[in-house]
Amino acid sequence: MSVKYTVIEKGNPRDLQAPKKWYANAKADGELSFRELSKEIAQGSTTVSDTDVMAVLNDLIKVLGRNLANGKIVRFGDFGSFQMSFSSEGAETEQAFNAKMIKNPKIQFRPGKDLKDVTKTITFEKYKK
């Protein structure tokens, strides 16, 4: 199996006069639903059902969200870690800065070694319509 891509023409936002070039753009080739993910995980076990897996994953989402909202890094061993990140407006002085200047909160995921290694072995294939 390969990761699919399309090719799109883009201009250089730093130099609008520069000629446009063609770049690869990742193209999703389907998706795996929450239920399908649960079933796949359950297939690897003789002791849990897909319903059990779904219940655990639902609780995982709740616990993950609660701990991220409390500013913690949540580590999942070899899977990776999650942490909050954000940007902010600038202030002229430290005293002039306030929390209302913080914008765009995001959840940042840092993959563990095994997931990073996936990027070393993937192949690419142009998407065919």
Accessible surface in RSA format (square Angstrom, percent):
REM  Atomic radii and reference values for relative SASA: ProtOr
REM  Chains: A
REM  Algorithm: Lee & Richards
REM  Probe-radius: 1.40
REM  Slices: 20
REM RES _ NUM      All-atoms   Total-Side   Main-Chain    Non-polar    All polar
REM                ABS   REL    ABS   REL    ABS   REL    ABS   REL    ABS   REL
RES MET A   1   214.49 111.1 136.10  90.1  78.39 186.6 134.57 114.4  79.91 105.9
RES SER A   2    28.16  23.8  16.30  21.8  11.86  27.3   3.30   7.0  24.86  34.8
RES VAL A   3    58.02  38.2  53.63  48.6   4.39  10.6  58.02  50.4   0.00   0.0
RES LYS A   4    28.67  14.0  27.09  16.6   1.57   3.7  18.18  16.4  10.48  11.2
RES TYR A   5    58.33  27.2  58.33  33.2   0.00   0.0  22.70  17.1  35.64  43.9
RES THR A   6    34.88  24.8  33.00  33.5   1.88   4.5  29.80  40.0   5.07   7.7
RES VAL A   7    55.82  36.7  36.77  33.3  19.06  45.9  36.77  31.9  19.06  51.7
RES ILE A   8    61.04  34.7  59.09  44.0   1.95   4.7  61.04  44.0   0.00   0.0
RES GLU A   9    86.40  49.6  61.01  46.2  25.39  60.5   7.98  15.4  78.43  64.0
RES LYS A  10   100.92  49.2  94.87  58.2   6.05  14.4  50.67  45.6  50.25  53.5
RES GLY A  11    36.99  45.6   0.00   N/A  36.99  45.6  16.49  45.3  20.50  45.9
RES ASN A  12    65.95  45.5  58.80  56.8   7.15  17.2  17.44  42.0  48.51  46.9
RES PRO A  13   117.52  85.7  92.66  84.5  24.86  90.4  96.80  79.9  20.73 128.8
RES ARG A  14   230.60  96.8 191.23  97.5  39.37  93.7  70.12  95.8 160.48  97.3
RES ASP A  15    66.58  46.6  62.47  62.2   4.11   9.7  20.58  48.4  46.00  45.9
RES LEU A  16   150.53  83.8 119.42  85.4  31.11  78.2 121.50  85.3  29.04  78.1
RES GLN A  17   164.83  92.2 136.84 100.0  27.99  66.7  58.46 124.4 106.37  80.7
RES ALA A  18    28.36  26.1  16.34  25.2  12.01  27.3  21.15  29.8   7.21  19.1
RES PRO A  19   110.40  80.5  95.25  86.8  15.15  55.1 106.33  87.8   4.07  25.3
RES LYS A  20   131.81  64.3 109.35  67.1  22.46  53.5  52.94  47.7  78.87  84.0
RES LYS A  21   127.78  62.3 124.31  76.3   3.47   8.3  70.54  63.5  57.24  61.0
RES TRP A  22   158.72  63.7 132.60  64.2  26.13  61.3 112.34  59.9  46.38  75.2
RES TYR A  23   101.45  47.4  96.64  55.0   4.81  12.5  72.93  54.8  28.52  35.2
RES ALA A  24    75.51  69.4  45.72  70.6  29.79  67.8  46.06  64.9  29.45  78.0
RES ASN A  25    66.27  45.7  63.77  61.6   2.50   6.0   2.71   6.5  63.56  61.4
RES ALA A  26    85.67  78.8  57.36  88.5  28.30  64.4  59.54  83.9  26.12  69.2
RES LYS A  27    79.45  38.8  73.65  45.2   5.80  13.8  20.36  18.3  59.09  62.9
RES ALA A  28    85.57  78.7  57.36  88.5  28.21  64.2  69.07  97.3  16.50  43.7
RES ASP A  29    88.11  61.7  53.51  53.3  34.60  81.8  14.71  34.6  73.40  73.2
RES GLY A  30    64.64  79.7   0.00   N/A  64.64  79.7  40.42 110.9  24.22  54.2
RES GLU A  31   167.30  96.1 128.58  97.3  38.73  92.2  57.60 111.4 109.70  89.6
RES LEU A  32    93.82  52.2  65.08  46.6  28.74  72.2  65.08  45.7  28.74  77.3
RES SER A  33    47.80  40.4  40.39  53.9   7.41  17.1  43.64  92.9   4.16   5.8
RES PHE A  34    74.78  37.4  63.74  39.5  11.04  28.7  67.18  40.7   7.60  21.8
RES ARG A  35   124.50  52.3 122.95  62.7   1.55   3.7  40.59  55.5  83.91  50.9
RES GLU A  36    83.88  48.2  82.06  62.1   1.82   4.3  30.82  59.6  53.06  43.3
RES LEU A  37    68.14  37.9  68.14  48.7   0.00   0.0  68.14  47.9   0.00   0.0
RES SER A  38     0.00   0.0   0.00   0.0   0.00   0.0   0.00   0.0   0.00   0.0
RES LYS A  39    95.73  46.7  94.37  57.9   1.36   3.2  44.89  40.4  50.83  54.1
RES GLU A  40   103.86  59.6  92.40  69.9  11.46  27.3  27.21  52.6  76.65  62.6
RES ILE A  41    80.48  45.8  68.80  51.3  11.68  28.2  75.87  54.6   4.61  12.5
RES ALA A  42    11.45  10.5   8.05  12.4   3.39   7.7   8.30  11.7   3.15   8.3
RES GLN A  43   148.65  83.1 111.17  81.2  37.48  89.2  47.16 100.4 101.49  77.0
RES GLY A  44    75.30  92.9   0.00   N/A  75.30  92.9  39.46 108.3  35.84  80.3
RES SER A  45    40.17  33.9  23.58  31.5  16.58  38.2  23.92  50.9  16.24  22.8
RES THR A  46   144.97 103.1 103.88 105.3  41.08  97.9  88.35 118.7  56.61  85.6
RES THR A  47   119.20  84.8  85.71  86.9  33.50  79.8  76.40 102.6  42.80  64.7
RES VAL A  48    62.36  41.0  50.50  45.7  11.86  28.6  53.42  46.4   8.94  24.3
RES SER A  49    52.01  43.9  42.47  56.7   9.53  22.0  45.11  96.1   6.90   9.7
RES ASP A  50    34.41  24.1  32.85  32.7   1.57   3.7   4.11   9.7  30.30  30.2
RES THR A  51    93.48  66.5  92.69  94.0   0.79   1.9  66.14  88.8  27.34  41.3
RES ASP A  52    67.99  47.6  63.71  63.4   4.27  10.1  16.16  38.0  51.83  51.7
RES VAL A  53    12.69   8.3  10.30   9.3   2.38   5.7  12.69  11.0   0.00   0.0
RES MET A  54    37.40  19.4  37.40  24.8   0.00   0.0  36.19  30.8   1.21   1.6
RES ALA A  55    54.94  50.5  47.19  72.8   7.75  17.6  53.65  75.5   1.30   3.4
RES VAL A  56    99.20  65.3  97.09  87.9   2.12   5.1  98.57  85.6   0.64   1.7
RES LEU A  57    30.57  17.0  30.53  21.8   0.04   0.1  30.53  21.4   0.04   0.1
RES ASN A  58    64.35  44.4  62.80  60.7   1.55   3.7  12.23  29.4  52.12  50.4
RES ASP A  59    78.79  55.2  78.02  77.7   0.77   1.8  22.22  52.3  56.57  56.4
RES LEU A  60    62.43  34.8  58.07  41.5   4.36  11.0  61.87  43.5   0.55   1.5
RES ILE A  61   102.90  58.6 100.22  74.7   2.69   6.5 100.23  72.2   2.67   7.2
RES LYS A  62   132.96  64.9 121.58  74.6  11.38  27.1  84.81  76.3  48.15  51.3
RES VAL A  63    66.40  43.7  66.40  60.1   0.00   0.0  66.40  57.7   0.00   0.0
RES LEU A  64    27.17  15.1  26.46  18.9   0.71   1.8  27.11  19.0   0.06   0.2
RES GLY A  65    35.68  44.0   0.00   N/A  35.68  44.0  31.60  86.7   4.07   9.1
RES ARG A  66   139.84  58.7 130.04  66.3   9.81  23.3  64.39  88.0  75.46  45.7
RES ASN A  67    33.11  22.8  33.11  32.0   0.00   0.0   4.17  10.0  28.94  28.0
RES LEU A  68     4.37   2.4   2.99   2.1   1.38   3.5   2.99   2.1   1.38   3.7
RES ALA A  69    88.43  81.3  47.61  73.5  40.82  92.9  58.52  82.4  29.92  79.2
RES ASN A  70   104.49  72.1  73.69  71.2  30.80  74.2  17.89  43.1  86.60  83.7
RES GLY A  71    61.48  75.8   0.00   N/A  61.48  75.8  30.88  84.7  30.60  68.5
RES LYS A  72   118.38  57.8 112.70  69.1   5.68  13.5  69.34  62.4  49.04  52.2
RES ILE A  73    72.30  41.1  49.54  36.9  22.76  54.9  49.54  35.7  22.76  61.8
RES VAL A  74    28.09  18.5  25.08  22.7   3.00   7.2  28.09  24.4   0.00   0.0
RES ARG A  75   169.47  71.2 141.80  72.3  27.68  65.9  58.48  79.9 111.00  67.3
RES PHE A  76    52.71  26.4  36.01  22.3  16.70  43.5  45.08  27.3   7.63  21.8
RES GLY A  77    65.18  80.4   0.00   N/A  65.18  80.4  44.56 122.3  20.63  46.2
RES ASP A  78   108.52  76.0  98.98  98.5   9.54  22.6  22.98  54.1  85.54  85.3
RES PHE A  79   102.74  51.4  94.89  58.8   7.84  20.4  99.98  60.6   2.75   7.9
RES GLY A  80     5.75   7.1   0.00   N/A   5.75   7.1   5.28  14.5   0.47   1.1
RES SER A  81     9.13   7.7   8.56  11.4   0.57   1.3   3.70   7.9   5.44   7.6
RES PHE A  82    34.02  17.0  33.82  21.0   0.19   0.5  34.02  20.6   0.00   0.0
RES GLN A  83    52.13  29.1  52.07  38.1   0.06   0.1   5.21  11.1  46.91  35.6
RES MET A  84    62.74  32.5  50.91  33.7  11.83  28.2  46.90  39.9  15.84  21.0
RES SER A  85    39.13  33.1  33.90  45.2   5.23  12.1  27.92  59.5  11.20  15.7
RES PHE A  86   121.15  60.6  88.36  54.7  32.79  85.3  93.04  56.4  28.11  80.5
RES SER A  87    56.22  47.5  48.19  64.3   8.03  18.5  49.68 105.8   6.54   9.2
RES SER A  88    59.51  50.3  26.81  35.8  32.69  75.3   5.20  11.1  54.31  76.1
RES GLU A  89    87.86  50.4  78.84  59.6   9.02  21.5  38.23  74.0  49.63  40.5
RES GLY A  90    72.74  89.7   0.00   N/A  72.74  89.7  41.67 114.3  31.07  69.6
RES ALA A  91    39.00  35.9   3.41   5.3  35.59  81.0   9.79  13.8  29.21  77.4
RES GLU A  92   172.98  99.3 140.88 106.6  32.10  76.4  60.42 116.9 112.56  91.9
RES THR A  93    73.85  52.5  63.68  64.6  10.17  24.2  67.24  90.3   6.61  10.0
RES GLU A  94   154.56  88.7 131.83  99.7  22.73  54.1  54.68 105.8  99.88  81.5
RES GLN A  95   158.37  88.6 124.72  91.1  33.66  80.1  72.31 153.9  86.06  65.3
RES ALA A  96    56.13  51.6  32.97  50.9  23.16  52.7  44.49  62.7  11.64  30.8
RES PHE A  97    78.21  39.1  61.23  37.9  16.98  44.2  61.23  37.1  16.98  48.6
RES ASN A  98    74.55  51.4  68.72  66.4   5.83  14.0  37.39  90.0  37.16  35.9
RES ALA A  99    78.32  72.0  62.15  95.9  16.16  36.8  63.69  89.7  14.62  38.7
RES LYS A 100   176.66  86.2 161.30  99.0  15.36  36.6 113.36 102.0  63.30  67.4
RES MET A 101    29.51  15.3  29.05  19.2   0.46   1.1  27.72  23.6   1.79   2.4
RES ILE A 102    62.90  35.8  46.80  34.9  16.10  38.8  46.80  33.7  16.10  43.7
RES LYS A 103    85.15  41.5  82.14  50.4   3.01   7.2  50.19  45.2  34.96  37.2
RES ASN A 104    92.04  63.5  78.82  76.2  13.23  31.8  14.10  33.9  77.95  75.3
RES PRO A 105    95.36  69.5  74.81  68.2  20.54  74.7  74.92  61.9  20.44 127.0
RES LYS A 106   131.00  63.9 124.41  76.3   6.59  15.7  76.20  68.6  54.80  58.4
RES ILE A 107   106.15  60.4  77.06  57.4  29.09  70.1  77.06  55.5  29.09  78.9
RES GLN A 108    69.84  39.1  65.46  47.8   4.39  10.4  16.57  35.3  53.28  40.4
RES PHE A 109    73.58  36.8  51.80  32.1  21.79  56.7  51.80  31.4  21.79  62.4
RES ARG A 110   108.35  45.5 106.38  54.2   1.96   4.7  51.55  70.4  56.80  34.4
RES PRO A 111    49.93  36.4  44.34  40.4   5.60  20.3  44.34  36.6   5.60  34.8
RES GLY A 112    13.86  17.1   0.00   N/A  13.86  17.1  13.86  38.0   0.00   0.0
RES LYS A 113   146.44  71.4 137.30  84.2   9.14  21.8 112.27 101.1  34.17  36.4
RES ASP A 114    90.96  63.7  84.30  83.9   6.65  15.7  29.20  68.7  61.76  61.6
RES LEU A 115    68.62  38.2  63.08  45.1   5.54  13.9  63.08  44.3   5.54  14.9
RES LYS A 116   114.65  55.9 111.82  68.6   2.84   6.8  57.13  51.4  57.53  61.3
RES ASP A 117    39.53  27.7  38.56  38.4   0.97   2.3  22.91  53.9  16.62  16.6
RES VAL A 118    76.69  50.5  73.98  67.0   2.70   6.5  76.41  66.4   0.27   0.7
RES THR A 119    96.55  68.7  77.78  78.9  18.77  44.7  62.79  84.3  33.76  51.0
RES LYS A 120   161.91  79.0 123.35  75.7  38.56  91.8  87.94  79.2  73.97  78.8
RES THR A 121   109.14  77.6  82.61  83.7  26.53  63.2  72.90  97.9  36.24  54.8
RES ILE A 122    61.81  35.2  40.39  30.1  21.42  51.6  45.86  33.0  15.96  43.3
RES THR A 123    76.85  54.7  72.60  73.6   4.24  10.1  70.60  94.8   6.24   9.4
RES PHE A 124   132.23  66.2 102.72  63.6  29.50  76.8 102.72  62.3  29.50  84.4
RES GLU A 125    68.24  39.2  63.16  47.8   5.07  12.1  26.87  52.0  41.36  33.8
RES LYS A 126   113.09  55.2 108.20  66.4   4.89  11.6  59.13  53.2  53.96  57.5
RES TYR A 127    70.91  33.1  57.81  32.9  13.09  34.1  19.75  14.8  51.16  63.1
RES LYS A 128   164.94  80.5 141.80  87.0  23.15  55.1 100.59  90.5  64.35  68.5
RES LYS A 129   225.55 110.0 157.63  96.7  67.92 161.7 126.36 113.7  99.19 105.7
END  Absolute sums over single chains surface
CHAIN  1 A    10907.2       8777.7       2129.5       6355.1       4552.0
END  Absolute sums over all chains
TOTAL         10907.2       8777.7       2129.5       6355.1       4552.0
